[in-house]
Amino acid sequence: MHTFDWETPVEVALRTLSDLVKSRKVHCIGVSNFTGWQLQKFLDCSKYMGLERAVVVQVNFYIHLLN
């Protein structure tokens, strides 16, 4: 997932992503542009529900250019 989806419940997103891994349509779950609490919620829900969890995280990287 490239960003946290505010409109879809975390449980629904995780179930869908987990189904994709189990059906071998994707190798693993990865996220990017999540805040710390969003990632923790994602991981906690996947553990609680017994689903596949995110194994790859791409963090935000901002470049500040000096003039």
C-alpha positions in Angstrom: 0.0 0.0 0.0 1.4 3.4 -0.9 -0.5 5.3 1.6 -2.8 4.6 4.6 -6.4 4.3 3.3 -8.7 6.4 5.5 -11.8 5.1 3.8 -11.3 1.4 4.1 -11.3 -0.3 7.5 -7.8 -1.7 8.3 -9.3 -5.2 8.8 -10.8 -5.2 5.2 -7.5 -4.0 3.7 -5.5 -6.6 5.6 -7.9 -9.5 4.7 -7.6 -8.5 1.0 -3.8 -8.3 1.1 -3.5 -11.5 3.0 -5.8 -13.3 0.5 -3.5 -12.0 -2.3 -0.4 -13.5 -0.6 -2.2 -16.8 0.1 -3.3 -17.1 -3.5 0.3 -16.4 -4.6 -0.7 -13.4 -6.6 1.8 -11.3 -4.6 4.9 -12.4 -2.7 4.5 -10.2 0.4 2.8 -7.1 1.8 4.6 -3.8 1.8 3.7 -0.3 2.9 5.0 3.2 2.3 4.2 6.6 3.5 2.7 5.3 6.8 3.2 7.1 10.0 4.5 5.1 13.0 1.0 4.7 14.6 -0.5 3.7 11.3 2.1 1.0 10.8 1.7 -0.2 14.3 -2.1 -0.4 13.9 -1.6 -2.4 10.7 0.8 -4.9 12.4 -1.4 -5.2 15.5 -4.5 -5.9 13.5 -2.8 -8.5 11.3 -1.4 -10.3 14.4 -4.8 -10.2 16.2 -6.6 -11.5 13.1 -4.0 -14.1 12.2 -3.3 -12.6 8.8 -0.2 -12.0 6.8 1.7 -9.0 8.0 3.6 -6.2 6.3 7.3 -7.3 5.9 8.5 -4.3 3.8 8.4 -0.6 4.7 9.5 2.3 2.6 9.8 5.4 4.7 9.2 9.0 3.7 12.4 10.7 2.6 12.3 14.4 2.2 15.1 16.3 0.6 15.6 19.9 1.7 17.4 21.9 -0.9 19.3 24.9 0.3 19.4 27.9 -2.0 
